[in-house]
Amino acid sequence: MKYNSIKPGQIWLDTEGKRIHAHGGSVIYVDGIYYWYGENKEKTTADNGIWHWGVRCYASRDLYNWEDKGIIIPPEPDDPESGLHPSAHMDRPHIIYNKKTGKYVCWLKVWNGETVLVADHILGPYTKVREKLWPLGMNAGDFDLAAAEDGKGYYYFERAHTETICADLTDDYTDVTGYYSTHFPRKYPPYVREATSHFMRKGMHYLITSGTTGYYPNPSEVAVAHTWHGPYTVIGNPHPEDKTNTSFHSQISSVFKVEGKKDLYIAVADRWLPLEMNRKYDDYRKVFERIFNPDFDEEIPVEMAAEDKDTSIADYVWLPLRFTEPDEEHPMGMVYIDWKDEWRIEDYA
């Protein structure tokens, strides 16, 4: 099957007719080719103890049709202590290119400490350089990596269940220097911000984050700043048309600018639970408030266990960002993500 458009929320197949498995990941542009990589969830059916099966990558020139380039970071089923063991909670791989070293650096979120790997090519092979890394001595959750034009690297992550951290990376991008700033402090989930996605536009820094509700979707939040470390100003929910308050039943993992387009940025999001489209955010909010808020006394609508879900059938929601100029209501401008049943890259200048 050959695609000539993007249809958010519908099953997306690769050029061999198989489901694409690049969850919680991102897109990187290298020598005229887009590479889309992420968690390989093909075996995660909620009944076998498999959380992931490595990191898989796809290649495309048109952003519609994706060729499977294979598992670029394989699982390690023979090492129960490894962050790449299939039962390890490995999430959200992010790869960044280091111009100084000529290396591609991949960070993996793992519950017992981050794993960092390097490679000479985006497709690998990747070599581990760190395991069980606790950046700044903190329990790091969802994150994003970013680099400035001068080569300086930054690591945005959720300090588990408390706040967002922006930390400077070492020159080789495989660790943090010790300098960091803190943002968006919250008392507890689901209000703590996770799934941080950083991008730049017209010299401004943007962070799009989600609340903390596991695989269950919630309202996104946009913040903007003049510098890498902020301070960041929260400017609102980019999905105001979504009556379910679930970011169109998805969670954004990254944002990238399309090469050759004047102002086309795409939000890459996962629809982790396509079979649960009938729920609203308030159901999920109550479940997580019950866990973390000792004063919670509302009625719980339904029992839910985010860990026991079949994510092998998770879909994707790719949508373009729409920017507005500053006005009285939004002095720093606003970012919107409008729902589209189908859209084309060619429709943007």
ZITA-V587702 format. One record per residue. N is the residue number from 0. D_FIRST is the distance of its C-alpha to the first C-alpha in Angstrom with 2 decimals. Layout:
N;D_FIRST  N;D_FIRST
//
This chain:
0;0.00  1;3.81  2;6.62  3;10.09  4;12.16  5;13.35  6;14.00  7;16.80  8;17.37  9;14.09  10;12.20  11;10.23  12;8.03  13;8.38  14;6.80  15;8.09  16;6.69  17;10.17  18;11.98  19;13.20  20;16.97  21;18.83  22;21.26  23;24.46  24;23.63  25;23.24  26;21.76  27;23.83  28;23.66  29;24.93  30;25.45  31;22.69  32;20.02  33;19.22  34;19.49  35;18.63  36;20.69  37;22.17  38;23.35  39;21.45  40;21.92  41;20.01  42;23.42  43;25.14  44;25.53  45;29.06  46;30.82  47;31.04  48;32.56  49;29.58  50;29.13  51;26.72  52;25.41  53;25.86  54;24.02  55;20.44  56;19.04  57;15.80  58;15.80  59;14.34  60;15.88  61;14.42  62;14.36  63;10.84  64;8.77  65;10.80  66;11.81  67;13.96  68;17.45  69;19.11  70;22.07  71;24.32  72;27.14  73;27.45  74;29.30  75;32.87  76;33.44  77;36.80  78;38.40  79;39.06  80;40.64  81;37.67  82;35.63  83;32.62  84;33.66  85;30.92  86;33.44  87;34.37  88;33.22  89;31.31  90;29.45  91;28.14  92;27.93  93;28.69  94;28.86  95;31.12  96;32.17  97;35.90  98;37.09  99;40.51  100;39.50  101;36.25  102;34.70  103;31.66  104;33.16  105;31.34  106;33.09  107;32.18  108;33.73  109;35.45  110;37.94  111;40.73  112;40.34  113;37.74  114;36.31  115;36.01  116;34.37  117;34.18  118;32.23  119;32.44  120;28.68  121;26.10  122;24.41  123;27.82  124;29.66  125;31.33  126;34.97  127;36.70  128;39.63  129;40.46  130;40.17  131;41.65  132;42.25  133;43.75  134;43.63  135;47.03  136;47.95  137;45.67  138;43.16  139;40.01  140;37.05  141;33.85  142;33.96  143;32.56  144;33.57  145;34.36  146;36.19  147;38.53  148;38.79  149;41.87  150;40.01  151;41.51  152;39.20  153;39.10  154;38.02  155;37.61  156;37.82  157;38.95  158;42.32  159;41.73  160;42.80  161;45.02  162;43.76  163;41.45  164;42.56  165;41.91  166;43.11  167;43.57  168;41.92  169;43.92  170;43.47  171;41.06  172;39.06  173;39.64  174;42.23  175;43.95  176;47.24  177;48.99  178;48.81  179;46.90  180;46.97  181;46.40  182;44.62  183;43.93  184;46.35  185;45.82  186;47.86  187;45.15  188;41.59  189;39.78  190;41.19  191;40.93  192;38.08  193;35.26  194;31.75  195;33.27  196;31.03  197;32.94  198;32.15  199;34.41  200;34.63  201;37.58  202;39.68  203;39.28  204;37.97  205;35.80  206;35.22  207;32.90  208;33.76  209;33.31  210;36.02  211;36.46  212;35.11  213;33.04  214;29.56  215;30.81  216;29.98  217;32.80  218;33.66  219;32.87  220;35.66  221;35.86  222;38.77  223;39.76  224;42.35  225;43.86  226;43.81  227;41.86  228;44.36  229;44.91  230;46.56  231;43.45  232;43.83  233;41.66  234;40.50  235;38.63  236;35.52  237;32.54  238;31.07  239;34.02  240;31.99  241;30.84  242;33.40  243;32.51  244;33.48  245;30.62  246;28.71  247;26.11  248;26.09  249;25.02  250;26.72  251;26.26  252;26.24  253;26.29  254;26.27  255;25.35  256;25.98  257;23.36  258;24.73  259;25.98  260;26.09  261;29.56  262;29.24  263;25.71  264;25.76  265;22.99  266;23.96  267;21.77  268;22.46  269;21.80  270;21.94  271;23.63  272;24.57  273;22.07  274;24.29  275;27.33  276;26.55  277;29.86  278;32.13  279;33.82  280;34.97  281;38.57  282;37.88  283;36.65  284;39.46  285;42.09  286;40.81  287;40.99  288;44.26  289;45.78  290;45.04  291;46.28  292;48.74  293;52.06  294;53.17  295;50.17  296;51.37  297;48.62  298;47.24  299;44.03  300;41.49  301;39.58  302;39.41  303;36.34  304;35.62  305;32.93  306;33.03  307;32.04  308;28.52  309;25.23  310;23.30  311;20.64  312;18.90  313;19.69  314;17.32  315;17.56  316;19.26  317;18.96  318;21.39  319;23.49  320;27.23  321;29.81  322;33.28  323;36.57  324;39.85  325;42.86  326;44.91  327;47.66  328;45.39  329;43.26  330;45.53  331;42.87  332;40.06  333;37.19  334;33.52  335;31.32  336;27.81  337;26.88  338;24.31  339;21.38  340;18.84  341;16.58  342;17.53  343;16.84  344;18.45  345;19.62  346;21.83  347;24.10  348;26.78
//
